[in-house]
Amino acid sequence: MERHGFIHDMLDVKVLLLYLMARVQYPVDVQKAYELALQDDCLSYFDVAEALPQMVESGHLEEVTPGYYVLTAKGREQEAVTYDAIAVNGEDYTF
């Protein structure tokens, strides 16, 4: 089956999560991150559930309370580098 949309692999999931986490004004759990990231049928809840702990391990996110995540300074720096990789309608969103 041909993949459609913007999400093709785990790196795409992580770039999208960096973008979203840079705009969220509060800690989010897996469910909220999934709801914010859902843009096409190529992203699953399990992709997000797998990516968030990996991003904590890499230092891009911090788990502030069990199951709730925020962006770290390292994550903010990387989001600024990858910002142009996110396809949006020319608008900057804040959640």
HTML snippet that shows the backbone in 3Dmol.js (N, CA, C, O; Angstrom):
<script src="https://3Dmol.org/build/3Dmol-min.js"></script>
<div id="view" style="width:600px;height:400px;position:relative"></div>
<script>
const pdb = `
ATOM      1  N   MET A   1       0.833  -1.181   0.000  1.00  0.00           N
ATOM      2  CA  MET A   1       0.000   0.000   0.000  1.00  0.00           C
ATOM      3  C   MET A   1       0.879   1.247   0.000  1.00  0.00           C
ATOM      4  O   MET A   1       1.843   1.331   0.760  1.00  0.00           O
ATOM      5  N   GLU A   2       0.550   2.201  -0.842  1.00  0.00           N
ATOM      6  CA  GLU A   2       1.315   3.433  -0.942  1.00  0.00           C
ATOM      7  C   GLU A   2       1.026   4.326   0.261  1.00  0.00           C
ATOM      8  O   GLU A   2      -0.128   4.487   0.659  1.00  0.00           O
ATOM      9  N   ARG A   3       2.093   4.913   0.843  1.00  0.00           N
ATOM     10  CA  ARG A   3       1.935   5.804   1.987  1.00  0.00           C
ATOM     11  C   ARG A   3       1.583   7.205   1.508  1.00  0.00           C
ATOM     12  O   ARG A   3       2.262   7.752   0.639  1.00  0.00           O
ATOM     13  N   HIS A   4       0.549   7.776   2.055  1.00  0.00           N
ATOM     14  CA  HIS A   4       0.142   9.138   1.745  1.00  0.00           C
ATOM     15  C   HIS A   4       0.351  10.003   2.977  1.00  0.00           C
ATOM     16  O   HIS A   4       0.475   9.483   4.086  1.00  0.00           O
ATOM     17  N   GLY A   5       0.390  11.301   2.799  1.00  0.00           N
ATOM     18  CA  GLY A   5       0.524  12.212   3.924  1.00  0.00           C
ATOM     19  C   GLY A   5       1.973  12.548   4.195  1.00  0.00           C
ATOM     20  O   GLY A   5       2.852  12.300   3.369  1.00  0.00           O
ATOM     21  N   PHE A   6       2.209  13.115   5.366  1.00  0.00           N
ATOM     22  CA  PHE A   6       3.527  13.619   5.717  1.00  0.00           C
ATOM     23  C   PHE A   6       4.309  12.683   6.622  1.00  0.00           C
ATOM     24  O   PHE A   6       5.525  12.835   6.742  1.00  0.00           O
ATOM     25  N   ILE A   7       3.667  11.733   7.254  1.00  0.00           N
ATOM     26  CA  ILE A   7       4.316  10.851   8.215  1.00  0.00           C
ATOM     27  C   ILE A   7       4.667   9.544   7.528  1.00  0.00           C
ATOM     28  O   ILE A   7       3.788   8.788   7.115  1.00  0.00           O
ATOM     29  N   HIS A   8       5.976   9.283   7.409  1.00  0.00           N
ATOM     30  CA  HIS A   8       6.428   8.065   6.742  1.00  0.00           C
ATOM     31  C   HIS A   8       7.258   7.159   7.647  1.00  0.00           C
ATOM     32  O   HIS A   8       7.297   5.945   7.442  1.00  0.00           O
ATOM     33  N   ASP A   9       7.923   7.742   8.649  1.00  0.00           N
ATOM     34  CA  ASP A   9       8.740   6.932   9.540  1.00  0.00           C
ATOM     35  C   ASP A   9       8.821   7.598  10.914  1.00  0.00           C
ATOM     36  O   ASP A   9       8.230   8.657  11.127  1.00  0.00           O
ATOM     37  N   MET A  10       9.544   6.985  11.835  1.00  0.00           N
ATOM     38  CA  MET A  10       9.617   7.475  13.206  1.00  0.00           C
ATOM     39  C   MET A  10      10.273   8.855  13.284  1.00  0.00           C
ATOM     40  O   MET A  10       9.909   9.651  14.150  1.00  0.00           O
ATOM     41  N   LEU A  11      11.211   9.153  12.420  1.00  0.00           N
ATOM     42  CA  LEU A  11      11.822  10.484  12.422  1.00  0.00           C
ATOM     43  C   LEU A  11      10.780  11.555  12.118  1.00  0.00           C
ATOM     44  O   LEU A  11      10.793  12.621  12.734  1.00  0.00           O
ATOM     45  N   ASP A  12       9.890  11.287  11.186  1.00  0.00           N
ATOM     46  CA  ASP A  12       8.810  12.233  10.879  1.00  0.00           C
ATOM     47  C   ASP A  12       7.908  12.449  12.092  1.00  0.00           C
ATOM     48  O   ASP A  12       7.480  13.574  12.354  1.00  0.00           O
ATOM     49  N   VAL A  13       7.623  11.400  12.819  1.00  0.00           N
ATOM     50  CA  VAL A  13       6.810  11.499  14.030  1.00  0.00           C
ATOM     51  C   VAL A  13       7.505  12.407  15.043  1.00  0.00           C
ATOM     52  O   VAL A  13       6.870  13.279  15.637  1.00  0.00           O
ATOM     53  N   LYS A  14       8.789  12.206  15.237  1.00  0.00           N
ATOM     54  CA  LYS A  14       9.538  12.980  16.228  1.00  0.00           C
ATOM     55  C   LYS A  14       9.653  14.449  15.829  1.00  0.00           C
ATOM     56  O   LYS A  14       9.550  15.326  16.687  1.00  0.00           O
ATOM     57  N   VAL A  15       9.861  14.732  14.553  1.00  0.00           N
ATOM     58  CA  VAL A  15       9.920  16.120  14.091  1.00  0.00           C
ATOM     59  C   VAL A  15       8.577  16.800  14.321  1.00  0.00           C
ATOM     60  O   VAL A  15       8.526  17.944  14.773  1.00  0.00           O
ATOM     61  N   LEU A  16       7.504  16.108  14.015  1.00  0.00           N
ATOM     62  CA  LEU A  16       6.170  16.659  14.243  1.00  0.00           C
ATOM     63  C   LEU A  16       5.937  16.906  15.736  1.00  0.00           C
ATOM     64  O   LEU A  16       5.384  17.940  16.112  1.00  0.00           O
ATOM     65  N   LEU A  17       6.348  15.979  16.576  1.00  0.00           N
ATOM     66  CA  LEU A  17       6.174  16.156  18.021  1.00  0.00           C
ATOM     67  C   LEU A  17       7.004  17.324  18.545  1.00  0.00           C
ATOM     68  O   LEU A  17       6.545  18.058  19.421  1.00  0.00           O
ATOM     69  N   LEU A  18       8.220  17.510  18.023  1.00  0.00           N
ATOM     70  CA  LEU A  18       9.016  18.680  18.415  1.00  0.00           C
ATOM     71  C   LEU A  18       8.270  19.963  18.089  1.00  0.00           C
ATOM     72  O   LEU A  18       8.192  20.877  18.909  1.00  0.00           O
ATOM     73  N   TYR A  19       7.726  20.019  16.885  1.00  0.00           N
ATOM     74  CA  TYR A  19       6.977  21.197  16.441  1.00  0.00           C
ATOM     75  C   TYR A  19       5.794  21.467  17.372  1.00  0.00           C
ATOM     76  O   TYR A  19       5.584  22.601  17.802  1.00  0.00           O
ATOM     77  N   LEU A  20       5.036  20.441  17.676  1.00  0.00           N
ATOM     78  CA  LEU A  20       3.860  20.607  18.531  1.00  0.00           C
ATOM     79  C   LEU A  20       4.234  20.976  19.959  1.00  0.00           C
ATOM     80  O   LEU A  20       3.619  21.856  20.561  1.00  0.00           O
ATOM     81  N   MET A  21       5.241  20.302  20.497  1.00  0.00           N
ATOM     82  CA  MET A  21       5.632  20.542  21.880  1.00  0.00           C
ATOM     83  C   MET A  21       6.181  21.958  22.065  1.00  0.00           C
ATOM     84  O   MET A  21       6.079  22.519  23.156  1.00  0.00           O
ATOM     85  N   ALA A  22       6.758  22.539  21.017  1.00  0.00           N
ATOM     86  CA  ALA A  22       7.257  23.909  21.101  1.00  0.00           C
ATOM     87  C   ALA A  22       6.114  24.919  21.176  1.00  0.00           C
ATOM     88  O   ALA A  22       6.322  26.062  21.581  1.00  0.00           O
ATOM     89  N   ARG A  23       4.929  24.508  20.794  1.00  0.00           N
ATOM     90  CA  ARG A  23       3.787  25.410  20.784  1.00  0.00           C
ATOM     91  C   ARG A  23       2.798  25.180  21.916  1.00  0.00           C
ATOM     92  O   ARG A  23       1.941  26.026  22.171  1.00  0.00           O
ATOM     93  N   VAL A  24       2.907  24.067  22.584  1.00  0.00           N
ATOM     94  CA  VAL A  24       2.005  23.738  23.692  1.00  0.00           C
ATOM     95  C   VAL A  24       2.473  24.497  24.933  1.00  0.00           C
ATOM     96  O   VAL A  24       3.668  24.558  25.222  1.00  0.00           O
ATOM     97  N   GLN A  25       1.535  25.062  25.646  1.00  0.00           N
ATOM     98  CA  GLN A  25       1.846  25.883  26.815  1.00  0.00           C
ATOM     99  C   GLN A  25       1.747  25.111  28.136  1.00  0.00           C
ATOM    100  O   GLN A  25       1.761  25.714  29.209  1.00  0.00           O
ATOM    101  N   TYR A  26       1.648  23.782  28.058  1.00  0.00           N
ATOM    102  CA  TYR A  26       1.448  22.978  29.258  1.00  0.00           C
ATOM    103  C   TYR A  26       1.982  21.569  29.004  1.00  0.00           C
ATOM    104  O   TYR A  26       2.128  21.169  27.849  1.00  0.00           O
ATOM    105  N   PRO A  27       2.276  20.806  30.068  1.00  0.00           N
ATOM    106  CA  PRO A  27       2.703  19.414  29.888  1.00  0.00           C
ATOM    107  C   PRO A  27       1.581  18.592  29.255  1.00  0.00           C
ATOM    108  O   PRO A  27       0.407  18.785  29.574  1.00  0.00           O
ATOM    109  N   VAL A  28       1.943  17.682  28.365  1.00  0.00           N
ATOM    110  CA  VAL A  28       0.941  16.847  27.703  1.00  0.00           C
ATOM    111  C   VAL A  28       1.267  15.379  27.904  1.00  0.00           C
ATOM    112  O   VAL A  28       2.426  14.997  28.070  1.00  0.00           O
ATOM    113  N   ASP A  29       0.221  14.565  27.887  1.00  0.00           N
ATOM    114  CA  ASP A  29       0.385  13.118  27.970  1.00  0.00           C
ATOM    115  C   ASP A  29       0.337  12.535  26.553  1.00  0.00           C
ATOM    116  O   ASP A  29       0.183  13.263  25.572  1.00  0.00           O
ATOM    117  N   VAL A  30       0.470  11.233  26.471  1.00  0.00           N
ATOM    118  CA  VAL A  30       0.494  10.570  25.167  1.00  0.00           C
ATOM    119  C   VAL A  30      -0.801  10.820  24.402  1.00  0.00           C
ATOM    120  O   VAL A  30      -0.766  11.109  23.206  1.00  0.00           O
ATOM    121  N   GLN A  31      -1.929  10.715  25.072  1.00  0.00           N
ATOM    122  CA  GLN A  31      -3.215  10.896  24.397  1.00  0.00           C
ATOM    123  C   GLN A  31      -3.341  12.298  23.807  1.00  0.00           C
ATOM    124  O   GLN A  31      -3.751  12.442  22.656  1.00  0.00           O
ATOM    125  N   LYS A  32      -2.998  13.333  24.573  1.00  0.00           N
ATOM    126  CA  LYS A  32      -3.108  14.713  24.085  1.00  0.00           C
ATOM    127  C   LYS A  32      -2.109  14.951  22.946  1.00  0.00           C
ATOM    128  O   LYS A  32      -2.446  15.607  21.961  1.00  0.00           O
ATOM    129  N   ALA A  33      -0.889  14.426  23.072  1.00  0.00           N
ATOM    130  CA  ALA A  33       0.099  14.574  21.998  1.00  0.00           C
ATOM    131  C   ALA A  33      -0.415  13.918  20.720  1.00  0.00           C
ATOM    132  O   ALA A  33      -0.251  14.466  19.630  1.00  0.00           O
ATOM    133  N   TYR A  34      -1.029  12.760  20.851  1.00  0.00           N
ATOM    134  CA  TYR A  34      -1.603  12.070  19.689  1.00  0.00           C
ATOM    135  C   TYR A  34      -2.713  12.900  19.057  1.00  0.00           C
ATOM    136  O   TYR A  34      -2.765  13.055  17.837  1.00  0.00           O
ATOM    137  N   GLU A  35      -3.596  13.430  19.891  1.00  0.00           N
ATOM    138  CA  GLU A  35      -4.707  14.231  19.365  1.00  0.00           C
ATOM    139  C   GLU A  35      -4.199  15.469  18.634  1.00  0.00           C
ATOM    140  O   GLU A  35      -4.733  15.831  17.586  1.00  0.00           O
ATOM    141  N   LEU A  36      -3.176  16.118  19.173  1.00  0.00           N
ATOM    142  CA  LEU A  36      -2.619  17.305  18.530  1.00  0.00           C
ATOM    143  C   LEU A  36      -1.869  16.961  17.243  1.00  0.00           C
ATOM    144  O   LEU A  36      -1.865  17.742  16.291  1.00  0.00           O
ATOM    145  N   ALA A  37      -1.234  15.786  17.220  1.00  0.00           N
ATOM    146  CA  ALA A  37      -0.409  15.398  16.079  1.00  0.00           C
ATOM    147  C   ALA A  37      -1.197  14.744  14.956  1.00  0.00           C
ATOM    148  O   ALA A  37      -0.718  14.678  13.824  1.00  0.00           O
ATOM    149  N   LEU A  38      -2.382  14.267  15.248  1.00  0.00           N
ATOM    150  CA  LEU A  38      -3.151  13.533  14.246  1.00  0.00           C
ATOM    151  C   LEU A  38      -3.463  14.428  13.054  1.00  0.00           C
ATOM    152  O   LEU A  38      -4.185  15.417  13.178  1.00  0.00           O
ATOM    153  N   GLN A  39      -2.913  14.069  11.900  1.00  0.00           N
ATOM    154  CA  GLN A  39      -3.161  14.845  10.691  1.00  0.00           C
ATOM    155  C   GLN A  39      -3.489  13.975   9.500  1.00  0.00           C
ATOM    156  O   GLN A  39      -4.074  14.455   8.529  1.00  0.00           O
ATOM    157  N   ASP A  40      -3.133  12.735   9.550  1.00  0.00           N
ATOM    158  CA  ASP A  40      -3.493  11.829   8.467  1.00  0.00           C
ATOM    159  C   ASP A  40      -3.487  10.402   9.006  1.00  0.00           C
ATOM    160  O   ASP A  40      -3.130  10.175  10.162  1.00  0.00           O
ATOM    161  N   ASP A  41      -3.872   9.464   8.193  1.00  0.00           N
ATOM    162  CA  ASP A  41      -3.987   8.077   8.637  1.00  0.00           C
ATOM    163  C   ASP A  41      -2.651   7.367   8.810  1.00  0.00           C
ATOM    164  O   ASP A  41      -2.620   6.179   9.130  1.00  0.00           O
ATOM    165  N   CYS A  42      -1.554   8.076   8.602  1.00  0.00           N
ATOM    166  CA  CYS A  42      -0.234   7.442   8.708  1.00  0.00           C
ATOM    167  C   CYS A  42       0.352   7.537  10.107  1.00  0.00           C
ATOM    168  O   CYS A  42       1.442   7.019  10.349  1.00  0.00           O
ATOM    169  N   LEU A  43      -0.337   8.180  11.027  1.00  0.00           N
ATOM    170  CA  LEU A  43       0.142   8.318  12.397  1.00  0.00           C
ATOM    171  C   LEU A  43      -0.781   7.542  13.316  1.00  0.00           C
ATOM    172  O   LEU A  43      -2.003   7.675  13.244  1.00  0.00           O
ATOM    173  N   SER A  44      -0.188   6.729  14.184  1.00  0.00           N
ATOM    174  CA  SER A  44      -0.997   5.981  15.134  1.00  0.00           C
ATOM    175  C   SER A  44      -0.653   6.404  16.566  1.00  0.00           C
ATOM    176  O   SER A  44       0.402   6.985  16.823  1.00  0.00           O
ATOM    177  N   TYR A  45      -1.542   6.107  17.462  1.00  0.00           N
ATOM    178  CA  TYR A  45      -1.317   6.349  18.882  1.00  0.00           C
ATOM    179  C   TYR A  45      -0.026   5.659  19.328  1.00  0.00           C
ATOM    180  O   TYR A  45       0.730   6.205  20.132  1.00  0.00           O
ATOM    181  N   PHE A  46       0.217   4.483  18.813  1.00  0.00           N
ATOM    182  CA  PHE A  46       1.385   3.705  19.216  1.00  0.00           C
ATOM    183  C   PHE A  46       2.681   4.333  18.728  1.00  0.00           C
ATOM    184  O   PHE A  46       3.713   4.205  19.388  1.00  0.00           O
ATOM    185  N   ASP A  47       2.647   5.017  17.572  1.00  0.00           N
ATOM    186  CA  ASP A  47       3.824   5.766  17.116  1.00  0.00           C
ATOM    187  C   ASP A  47       4.194   6.844  18.134  1.00  0.00           C
ATOM    188  O   ASP A  47       5.359   6.991  18.501  1.00  0.00           O
ATOM    189  N   VAL A  48       3.195   7.591  18.581  1.00  0.00           N
ATOM    190  CA  VAL A  48       3.423   8.658  19.556  1.00  0.00           C
ATOM    191  C   VAL A  48       3.877   8.063  20.884  1.00  0.00           C
ATOM    192  O   VAL A  48       4.806   8.578  21.507  1.00  0.00           O
ATOM    193  N   ALA A  49       3.234   6.990  21.319  1.00  0.00           N
ATOM    194  CA  ALA A  49       3.593   6.337  22.582  1.00  0.00           C
ATOM    195  C   ALA A  49       5.017   5.794  22.550  1.00  0.00           C
ATOM    196  O   ALA A  49       5.675   5.736  23.589  1.00  0.00           O
ATOM    197  N   GLU A  50       5.496   5.403  21.394  1.00  0.00           N
ATOM    198  CA  GLU A  50       6.878   4.928  21.250  1.00  0.00           C
ATOM    199  C   GLU A  50       7.858   6.091  21.164  1.00  0.00           C
ATOM    200  O   GLU A  50       8.953   6.016  21.723  1.00  0.00           O
ATOM    201  N   ALA A  51       7.484   7.157  20.478  1.00  0.00           N
ATOM    202  CA  ALA A  51       8.390   8.286  20.242  1.00  0.00           C
ATOM    203  C   ALA A  51       8.664   9.100  21.495  1.00  0.00           C
ATOM    204  O   ALA A  51       9.806   9.496  21.726  1.00  0.00           O
ATOM    205  N   LEU A  52       7.648   9.361  22.314  1.00  0.00           N
ATOM    206  CA  LEU A  52       7.836  10.240  23.472  1.00  0.00           C
ATOM    207  C   LEU A  52       8.922   9.737  24.430  1.00  0.00           C
ATOM    208  O   LEU A  52       9.805  10.520  24.780  1.00  0.00           O
ATOM    209  N   PRO A  53       8.905   8.474  24.873  1.00  0.00           N
ATOM    210  CA  PRO A  53       9.987   8.004  25.752  1.00  0.00           C
ATOM    211  C   PRO A  53      11.364   8.036  25.074  1.00  0.00           C
ATOM    212  O   PRO A  53      12.373   8.295  25.731  1.00  0.00           O
ATOM    213  N   GLN A  54      11.405   7.776  23.772  1.00  0.00           N
ATOM    214  CA  GLN A  54      12.676   7.865  23.049  1.00  0.00           C
ATOM    215  C   GLN A  54      13.200   9.299  23.056  1.00  0.00           C
ATOM    216  O   GLN A  54      14.406   9.527  23.149  1.00  0.00           O
ATOM    217  N   MET A  55      12.285  10.263  22.958  1.00  0.00           N
ATOM    218  CA  MET A  55      12.681  11.667  22.966  1.00  0.00           C
ATOM    219  C   MET A  55      13.107  12.123  24.366  1.00  0.00           C
ATOM    220  O   MET A  55      13.916  13.043  24.490  1.00  0.00           O
ATOM    221  N   VAL A  56      12.580  11.499  25.410  1.00  0.00           N
ATOM    222  CA  VAL A  56      13.060  11.750  26.768  1.00  0.00           C
ATOM    223  C   VAL A  56      14.479  11.215  26.889  1.00  0.00           C
ATOM    224  O   VAL A  56      15.366  11.886  27.417  1.00  0.00           O
ATOM    225  N   GLU A  57      14.682  10.007  26.398  1.00  0.00           N
ATOM    226  CA  GLU A  57      16.005   9.385  26.453  1.00  0.00           C
ATOM    227  C   GLU A  57      17.052  10.198  25.701  1.00  0.00           C
ATOM    228  O   GLU A  57      18.204  10.275  26.128  1.00  0.00           O
ATOM    229  N   SER A  58      16.657  10.808  24.579  1.00  0.00           N
ATOM    230  CA  SER A  58      17.604  11.598  23.780  1.00  0.00           C
ATOM    231  C   SER A  58      17.775  13.014  24.314  1.00  0.00           C
ATOM    232  O   SER A  58      18.639  13.753  23.842  1.00  0.00           O
ATOM    233  N   GLY A  59      16.951  13.405  25.307  1.00  0.00           N
ATOM    234  CA  GLY A  59      17.091  14.721  25.917  1.00  0.00           C
ATOM    235  C   GLY A  59      16.275  15.815  25.262  1.00  0.00           C
ATOM    236  O   GLY A  59      16.434  16.988  25.602  1.00  0.00           O
ATOM    237  N   HIS A  60      15.400  15.459  24.325  1.00  0.00           N
ATOM    238  CA  HIS A  60      14.567  16.457  23.650  1.00  0.00           C
ATOM    239  C   HIS A  60      13.302  16.805  24.443  1.00  0.00           C
ATOM    240  O   HIS A  60      12.760  17.903  24.319  1.00  0.00           O
ATOM    241  N   LEU A  61      12.848  15.861  25.250  1.00  0.00           N
ATOM    242  CA  LEU A  61      11.692  16.064  26.115  1.00  0.00           C
ATOM    243  C   LEU A  61      12.074  15.692  27.533  1.00  0.00           C
ATOM    244  O   LEU A  61      13.039  14.965  27.767  1.00  0.00           O
ATOM    245  N   GLU A  62      11.297  16.204  28.471  1.00  0.00           N
ATOM    246  CA  GLU A  62      11.451  15.846  29.876  1.00  0.00           C
ATOM    247  C   GLU A  62      10.092  15.377  30.386  1.00  0.00           C
ATOM    248  O   GLU A  62       9.060  15.975  30.080  1.00  0.00           O
ATOM    249  N   GLU A  63      10.109  14.307  31.162  1.00  0.00           N
ATOM    250  CA  GLU A  63       8.877  13.818  31.782  1.00  0.00           C
ATOM    251  C   GLU A  63       8.754  14.515  33.134  1.00  0.00           C
ATOM    252  O   GLU A  63       9.431  14.142  34.092  1.00  0.00           O
ATOM    253  N   VAL A  64       7.884  15.532  33.210  1.00  0.00           N
ATOM    254  CA  VAL A  64       7.796  16.366  34.415  1.00  0.00           C
ATOM    255  C   VAL A  64       7.020  15.695  35.539  1.00  0.00           C
ATOM    256  O   VAL A  64       7.367  15.854  36.709  1.00  0.00           O
ATOM    257  N   THR A  65       6.001  14.966  35.209  1.00  0.00           N
ATOM    258  CA  THR A  65       5.287  14.097  36.140  1.00  0.00           C
ATOM    259  C   THR A  65       5.049  12.805  35.365  1.00  0.00           C
ATOM    260  O   THR A  65       5.104  12.813  34.135  1.00  0.00           O
ATOM    261  N   PRO A  66       4.789  11.708  36.049  1.00  0.00           N
ATOM    262  CA  PRO A  66       4.625  10.455  35.316  1.00  0.00           C
ATOM    263  C   PRO A  66       3.602  10.566  34.174  1.00  0.00           C
ATOM    264  O   PRO A  66       2.419  10.826  34.392  1.00  0.00           O
ATOM    265  N   GLY A  67       4.106  10.357  32.953  1.00  0.00           N
ATOM    266  CA  GLY A  67       3.246  10.357  31.778  1.00  0.00           C
ATOM    267  C   GLY A  67       3.001  11.705  31.137  1.00  0.00           C
ATOM    268  O   GLY A  67       2.271  11.782  30.149  1.00  0.00           O
ATOM    269  N   TYR A  68       3.590  12.785  31.665  1.00  0.00           N
ATOM    270  CA  TYR A  68       3.403  14.125  31.108  1.00  0.00           C
ATOM    271  C   TYR A  68       4.750  14.712  30.687  1.00  0.00           C
ATOM    272  O   TYR A  68       5.727  14.663  31.434  1.00  0.00           O
ATOM    273  N   TYR A  69       4.779  15.262  29.482  1.00  0.00           N
ATOM    274  CA  TYR A  69       6.028  15.665  28.855  1.00  0.00           C
ATOM    275  C   TYR A  69       6.048  17.146  28.494  1.00  0.00           C
ATOM    276  O   TYR A  69       5.021  17.733  28.156  1.00  0.00           O
ATOM    277  N   VAL A  70       7.256  17.744  28.573  1.00  0.00           N
ATOM    278  CA  VAL A  70       7.499  19.105  28.110  1.00  0.00           C
ATOM    279  C   VAL A  70       8.784  19.111  27.293  1.00  0.00           C
ATOM    280  O   VAL A  70       9.611  18.207  27.412  1.00  0.00           O
ATOM    281  N   LEU A  71       8.942  20.118  26.478  1.00  0.00           N
ATOM    282  CA  LEU A  71      10.123  20.282  25.641  1.00  0.00           C
ATOM    283  C   LEU A  71      11.290  20.800  26.473  1.00  0.00           C
ATOM    284  O   LEU A  71      11.099  21.660  27.333  1.00  0.00           O
ATOM    285  N   THR A  72      12.490  20.292  26.231  1.00  0.00           N
ATOM    286  CA  THR A  72      13.692  20.774  26.904  1.00  0.00           C
ATOM    287  C   THR A  72      14.354  21.849  26.043  1.00  0.00           C
ATOM    288  O   THR A  72      13.917  22.116  24.923  1.00  0.00           O
ATOM    289  N   ALA A  73      15.399  22.455  26.567  1.00  0.00           N
ATOM    290  CA  ALA A  73      16.159  23.452  25.795  1.00  0.00           C
ATOM    291  C   ALA A  73      16.737  22.799  24.538  1.00  0.00           C
ATOM    292  O   ALA A  73      16.722  23.398  23.463  1.00  0.00           O
ATOM    293  N   LYS A  74      17.244  21.576  24.672  1.00  0.00           N
ATOM    294  CA  LYS A  74      17.775  20.856  23.509  1.00  0.00           C
ATOM    295  C   LYS A  74      16.669  20.631  22.474  1.00  0.00           C
ATOM    296  O   LYS A  74      16.891  20.809  21.276  1.00  0.00           O
ATOM    297  N   GLY A  75      15.491  20.244  22.933  1.00  0.00           N
ATOM    298  CA  GLY A  75      14.369  20.038  22.029  1.00  0.00           C
ATOM    299  C   GLY A  75      13.960  21.318  21.334  1.00  0.00           C
ATOM    300  O   GLY A  75      13.624  21.306  20.150  1.00  0.00           O
ATOM    301  N   ARG A  76      13.987  22.432  22.068  1.00  0.00           N
ATOM    302  CA  ARG A  76      13.638  23.724  21.479  1.00  0.00           C
ATOM    303  C   ARG A  76      14.640  24.119  20.396  1.00  0.00           C
ATOM    304  O   ARG A  76      14.252  24.640  19.350  1.00  0.00           O
ATOM    305  N   GLU A  77      15.928  23.874  20.644  1.00  0.00           N
ATOM    306  CA  GLU A  77      16.960  24.162  19.634  1.00  0.00           C
ATOM    307  C   GLU A  77      16.744  23.318  18.387  1.00  0.00           C
ATOM    308  O   GLU A  77      16.813  23.834  17.271  1.00  0.00           O
ATOM    309  N   GLN A  78      16.484  22.038  18.562  1.00  0.00           N
ATOM    310  CA  GLN A  78      16.278  21.151  17.417  1.00  0.00           C
ATOM    311  C   GLN A  78      14.992  21.488  16.670  1.00  0.00           C
ATOM    312  O   GLN A  78      14.934  21.354  15.448  1.00  0.00           O
ATOM    313  N   GLU A  79      13.965  21.922  17.391  1.00  0.00           N
ATOM    314  CA  GLU A  79      12.714  22.314  16.741  1.00  0.00           C
ATOM    315  C   GLU A  79      12.948  23.517  15.844  1.00  0.00           C
ATOM    316  O   GLU A  79      12.384  23.600  14.753  1.00  0.00           O
ATOM    317  N   ALA A  80      13.779  24.453  16.298  1.00  0.00           N
ATOM    318  CA  ALA A  80      14.074  25.631  15.478  1.00  0.00           C
ATOM    319  C   ALA A  80      14.779  25.228  14.182  1.00  0.00           C
ATOM    320  O   ALA A  80      14.548  25.832  13.135  1.00  0.00           O
ATOM    321  N   VAL A  81      15.634  24.212  14.252  1.00  0.00           N
ATOM    322  CA  VAL A  81      16.350  23.732  13.064  1.00  0.00           C
ATOM    323  C   VAL A  81      15.402  23.023  12.105  1.00  0.00           C
ATOM    324  O   VAL A  81      15.528  23.166  10.889  1.00  0.00           O
ATOM    325  N   THR A  82      14.453  22.259  12.643  1.00  0.00           N
ATOM    326  CA  THR A  82      13.564  21.450  11.801  1.00  0.00           C
ATOM    327  C   THR A  82      12.235  22.123  11.505  1.00  0.00           C
ATOM    328  O   THR A  82      11.381  21.525  10.851  1.00  0.00           O
ATOM    329  N   TYR A  83      12.039  23.343  11.964  1.00  0.00           N
ATOM    330  CA  TYR A  83      10.764  24.057  11.802  1.00  0.00           C
ATOM    331  C   TYR A  83      10.263  24.050  10.366  1.00  0.00           C
ATOM    332  O   TYR A  83       9.071  23.847  10.133  1.00  0.00           O
ATOM    333  N   ASP A  84      11.140  24.265   9.407  1.00  0.00           N
ATOM    334  CA  ASP A  84      10.742  24.326   8.002  1.00  0.00           C
ATOM    335  C   ASP A  84      10.354  22.969   7.426  1.00  0.00           C
ATOM    336  O   ASP A  84       9.815  22.901   6.321  1.00  0.00           O
ATOM    337  N   ALA A  85      10.617  21.894   8.152  1.00  0.00           N
ATOM    338  CA  ALA A  85      10.277  20.563   7.662  1.00  0.00           C
ATOM    339  C   ALA A  85       8.796  20.236   7.870  1.00  0.00           C
ATOM    340  O   ALA A  85       8.299  19.246   7.333  1.00  0.00           O
ATOM    341  N   ILE A  86       8.096  21.057   8.640  1.00  0.00           N
ATOM    342  CA  ILE A  86       6.690  20.814   8.927  1.00  0.00           C
ATOM    343  C   ILE A  86       5.838  21.560   7.913  1.00  0.00           C
ATOM    344  O   ILE A  86       5.972  22.773   7.748  1.00  0.00           O
ATOM    345  N   ALA A  87       4.970  20.836   7.241  1.00  0.00           N
ATOM    346  CA  ALA A  87       4.082  21.444   6.250  1.00  0.00           C
ATOM    347  C   ALA A  87       2.807  21.910   6.935  1.00  0.00           C
ATOM    348  O   ALA A  87       2.017  21.100   7.419  1.00  0.00           O
ATOM    349  N   VAL A  88       2.618  23.204   6.972  1.00  0.00           N
ATOM    350  CA  VAL A  88       1.388  23.794   7.506  1.00  0.00           C
ATOM    351  C   VAL A  88       0.871  24.813   6.508  1.00  0.00           C
ATOM    352  O   VAL A  88       1.507  25.069   5.485  1.00  0.00           O
ATOM    353  N   ASN A  89      -0.243  25.374   6.793  1.00  0.00           N
ATOM    354  CA  ASN A  89      -0.876  26.315   5.872  1.00  0.00           C
ATOM    355  C   ASN A  89      -0.310  27.721   5.985  1.00  0.00           C
ATOM    356  O   ASN A  89      -1.043  28.684   5.765  1.00  0.00           O
ATOM    357  N   GLY A  90       0.952  27.874   6.316  1.00  0.00           N
ATOM    358  CA  GLY A  90       1.557  29.180   6.422  1.00  0.00           C
ATOM    359  C   GLY A  90       1.236  29.905   7.727  1.00  0.00           C
ATOM    360  O   GLY A  90       1.567  31.081   7.881  1.00  0.00           O
ATOM    361  N   GLU A  91       0.597  29.212   8.663  1.00  0.00           N
ATOM    362  CA  GLU A  91       0.236  29.819   9.930  1.00  0.00           C
ATOM    363  C   GLU A  91       1.069  29.218  11.048  1.00  0.00           C
ATOM    364  O   GLU A  91       1.464  28.055  10.981  1.00  0.00           O
ATOM    365  N   ASP A  92       1.332  30.012  12.071  1.00  0.00           N
ATOM    366  CA  ASP A  92       2.038  29.528  13.253  1.00  0.00           C
ATOM    367  C   ASP A  92       1.000  29.266  14.336  1.00  0.00           C
ATOM    368  O   ASP A  92       0.322  30.192  14.782  1.00  0.00           O
ATOM    369  N   TYR A  93       0.872  28.037  14.755  1.00  0.00           N
ATOM    370  CA  TYR A  93      -0.166  27.648  15.701  1.00  0.00           C
ATOM    371  C   TYR A  93       0.385  27.592  17.120  1.00  0.00           C
ATOM    372  O   TYR A  93       1.514  27.156  17.345  1.00  0.00           O
ATOM    373  N   THR A  94      -0.426  28.039  18.073  1.00  0.00           N
ATOM    374  CA  THR A  94      -0.160  27.866  19.492  1.00  0.00           C
ATOM    375  C   THR A  94      -1.361  27.183  20.099  1.00  0.00           C
ATOM    376  O   THR A  94      -2.495  27.588  19.846  1.00  0.00           O
ATOM    377  N   PHE A  95      -1.136  26.152  20.895  1.00  0.00           N
ATOM    378  CA  PHE A  95      -2.233  25.391  21.473  1.00  0.00           C
ATOM    379  C   PHE A  95      -2.411  25.782  22.918  1.00  0.00           C
ATOM    380  O   PHE A  95      -3.291  25.253  23.597  1.00  0.00           O
TER     381      PHE A  95
END
`;
const viewer = $3Dmol.createViewer("view");
viewer.addModel(pdb, "pdb");
viewer.setStyle({}, {cartoon: {color: "spectrum"}});
viewer.zoomTo();
viewer.render();
</script>
